[in-house]
Amino acid sequence: MKTDIILAGVGGQGILTIATILGASALKENLYLKQSEVHGMSQRGGDVQSNLRISSSPIYSDLIPAGGADIIVSLEPMEALRYVPFLSESGWIVTNTSPFVNIDNYPDVEGLEKELDEWGNIVAFDMDAVARGLMSPRSSNMVLLGAASPFIEMRQEEIEGSIESLFRKKGDKTVDMNMAAFRAGRRHTEDLLESR
């Protein structure tokens, strides 16, 4: 088993929370794990990116080579496209379609959507809207994690257990909201894969 994941987004969106949950889940399953992060100017809404490598065999580098990523997991469509050169031929893009417009020259949103649509292996939907529909607008990152989880060779129960552990100190309501967001994202991808 080997899954090389590029997590991408903008500072404050919760990308590193996803990395923490997947890392904890991998360790619970006795898998090898390497991670590297780039925070950029995250406090100013800059690029946040993490290479997360999970394997049943030893891993010798924490960086994913160009063309080596199994999944690009992104909370922002422009950030998903930024890392496409790292995606393998059979890799998947799982991305939020809701843009985080934080620069004056942000690309045309319709153009971004058109570029994303050109990729065959893609799960792209408005994860912010799903989170808002669950009355949990800050849980878009858990919707994203759920949407990406079918492509990650780890048991759903293990990931859910890590979500519960991470949010437990914030109370049952927070755990339940994040769990609902994770499951909604996972259902979306499962439904998409069944219809292919």
C-alpha positions as CSV (number, residue, x, y, z in Angstrom):
1,M,0.0,0.0,0.0
2,K,1.3,3.5,-0.9
3,T,-0.6,6.7,-1.1
4,D,1.1,10.0,-2.0
5,I,-1.1,13.0,-1.3
6,I,-0.6,16.7,-1.9
7,L,-2.8,18.8,0.3
8,A,-3.3,22.3,-0.9
9,G,-5.2,25.4,0.1
10,V,-5.0,28.9,1.6
11,G,-4.0,29.8,5.1
12,G,-6.8,29.3,7.6
13,Q,-8.8,26.8,5.6
14,G,-7.8,23.8,7.7
15,I,-5.4,22.0,5.3
16,L,-3.0,21.1,8.2
17,T,-5.9,19.8,10.2
18,I,-6.5,17.2,7.4
19,A,-2.8,16.3,7.5
20,T,-3.0,15.8,11.3
21,I,-6.0,13.5,11.0
22,L,-4.6,11.4,8.2
23,G,-1.2,11.2,10.0
24,A,-2.9,10.0,13.2
25,S,-4.9,7.5,11.3
26,A,-1.9,6.1,9.5
27,L,0.0,5.6,12.7
28,K,-3.0,3.8,14.2
29,E,-2.9,1.4,11.3
30,N,0.9,0.9,11.8
31,L,1.7,2.5,8.4
32,Y,4.9,4.5,7.6
33,L,4.4,8.2,7.3
34,K,6.4,11.1,6.0
35,Q,5.2,14.7,5.8
36,S,6.5,18.0,4.7
37,E,4.7,21.4,4.8
38,V,5.0,24.8,3.2
39,H,3.1,27.5,5.0
40,G,3.9,30.5,2.8
41,M,2.3,33.6,4.0
42,S,-0.6,31.7,5.6
43,Q,-1.6,34.4,8.0
44,R,-2.2,36.7,5.0
45,G,-4.2,34.1,3.1
46,G,-1.2,32.6,1.3
47,D,-0.5,29.2,-0.1
48,V,-0.5,26.3,2.3
49,Q,0.7,23.0,1.0
50,S,1.6,19.6,2.5
51,N,3.2,16.5,1.0
52,L,1.8,13.5,2.9
53,R,3.2,10.1,2.1
54,I,1.7,7.0,3.6
55,S,2.9,3.5,2.9
56,S,3.1,-0.1,4.3
57,S,6.8,0.0,3.4
58,P,9.5,2.4,4.5
59,I,9.5,5.8,2.9
60,Y,12.9,7.5,2.3
61,S,11.8,11.0,1.2
62,D,9.1,13.3,2.5
63,L,8.8,15.1,-0.9
64,I,6.6,13.8,-3.7
65,P,8.3,14.0,-7.1
66,A,6.6,15.5,-10.2
67,G,4.2,13.0,-11.6
68,G,4.2,11.0,-8.4
69,A,1.1,12.1,-6.5
70,D,-1.8,9.7,-6.2
71,I,-4.2,12.5,-5.1
72,I,-4.3,16.3,-5.0
73,V,-6.6,17.3,-2.2
74,S,-7.5,21.0,-2.4
75,L,-9.8,23.4,-0.7
76,E,-9.4,25.9,-3.5
77,P,-9.6,25.4,-7.3
78,M,-6.6,27.5,-8.3
79,E,-4.5,25.8,-5.7
80,A,-5.6,22.4,-7.1
81,L,-4.4,23.4,-10.6
82,R,-1.1,24.8,-9.2
83,Y,-0.1,21.2,-8.2
84,V,-1.3,19.3,-11.3
85,P,2.3,18.8,-12.5
86,F,2.8,16.6,-9.5
87,L,-0.2,14.3,-10.3
88,S,0.5,10.8,-11.7
89,E,-1.3,9.7,-14.9
90,S,-3.8,7.7,-12.9
91,G,-4.0,10.2,-10.0
92,W,-7.2,11.9,-8.8
93,I,-7.9,15.6,-8.1
94,V,-10.4,16.1,-5.2
95,T,-11.2,19.8,-4.9
96,N,-13.6,22.4,-3.6
97,T,-14.9,24.5,-6.5
98,S,-15.6,27.6,-4.3
99,P,-12.8,30.1,-4.9
100,F,-10.9,32.0,-2.2
101,V,-10.4,35.2,-4.0
102,N,-7.6,36.9,-2.1
103,I,-5.6,38.5,-4.9
104,D,-6.4,41.3,-7.5
105,N,-5.5,39.1,-10.5
106,Y,-7.3,36.0,-9.4
107,P,-8.0,33.9,-12.6
108,D,-11.5,33.8,-14.2
109,V,-13.5,31.3,-12.2
110,E,-15.2,29.9,-15.3
111,G,-11.8,29.4,-16.8
112,L,-10.6,27.5,-13.7
113,E,-13.7,25.3,-13.8
114,K,-13.1,24.5,-17.5
115,E,-9.5,23.6,-16.8
116,L,-10.5,21.3,-13.9
117,D,-13.2,19.7,-16.1
118,E,-10.5,18.6,-18.5
119,W,-9.1,16.1,-16.0
120,G,-10.7,12.7,-16.2
121,N,-10.2,11.6,-12.6
122,I,-11.7,14.5,-10.7
123,V,-14.2,15.0,-7.8
124,A,-15.0,18.7,-7.8
125,F,-18.0,20.3,-6.0
126,D,-18.8,23.3,-3.8
127,M,-17.7,21.9,-0.4
128,D,-18.4,25.3,1.3
129,A,-22.1,24.9,0.3
130,V,-22.2,21.4,1.7
131,A,-20.8,22.6,5.0
132,R,-23.2,25.5,5.2
133,G,-26.1,23.1,4.4
134,L,-25.0,21.1,7.5
135,M,-25.1,24.3,9.6
136,S,-21.3,24.0,10.0
137,P,-19.7,26.5,7.6
138,R,-16.2,26.1,9.1
139,S,-16.2,22.3,8.3
140,S,-15.4,22.5,4.5
141,N,-12.1,20.8,5.2
142,M,-13.9,17.8,6.7
143,V,-16.1,17.6,3.6
144,L,-12.9,17.6,1.6
145,L,-11.4,14.9,3.7
146,G,-14.5,12.8,3.4
147,A,-14.6,13.3,-0.4
148,A,-10.9,12.3,-0.7
149,S,-11.1,9.3,1.7
150,P,-12.3,6.7,-0.8
151,F,-9.0,7.1,-2.6
152,I,-6.9,6.7,0.6
153,E,-6.2,3.1,1.6
154,M,-7.2,3.5,5.2
155,R,-10.3,2.3,7.0
156,Q,-13.1,4.8,7.4
157,E,-13.5,3.9,11.1
158,E,-9.8,4.8,11.7
159,I,-10.2,8.2,10.0
160,E,-13.4,8.9,11.9
161,G,-11.7,7.9,15.2
162,S,-8.9,10.4,14.5
163,I,-11.6,13.1,13.8
164,E,-13.2,12.3,17.1
165,S,-9.9,12.4,19.0
166,L,-8.9,15.7,17.5
167,F,-12.2,17.5,18.2
168,R,-13.2,15.8,21.4
169,K,-11.8,18.7,23.6
170,K,-14.2,21.0,21.8
171,G,-17.3,19.0,22.8
172,D,-19.7,16.5,21.4
173,K,-21.4,19.1,19.1
174,T,-18.2,20.0,17.4
175,V,-17.3,16.3,17.0
176,D,-20.8,15.6,15.5
177,M,-20.6,18.5,13.1
178,N,-17.2,17.5,11.8
179,M,-18.2,13.8,11.5
180,A,-21.4,14.8,9.6
181,A,-19.3,16.9,7.2
182,F,-16.8,14.1,6.7
183,R,-19.6,11.6,5.9
184,A,-21.3,14.0,3.5
185,G,-18.1,14.4,1.5
186,R,-17.5,10.7,1.4
187,R,-21.1,10.0,0.2
188,H,-20.7,12.5,-2.6
189,T,-17.6,10.7,-3.9
190,E,-19.1,7.3,-3.4
191,D,-22.2,8.3,-5.4
192,L,-20.0,9.8,-8.1
193,L,-17.9,6.6,-8.4
194,E,-21.0,4.4,-8.6
195,S,-22.4,6.5,-11.5
196,R,-19.2,6.3,-13.6
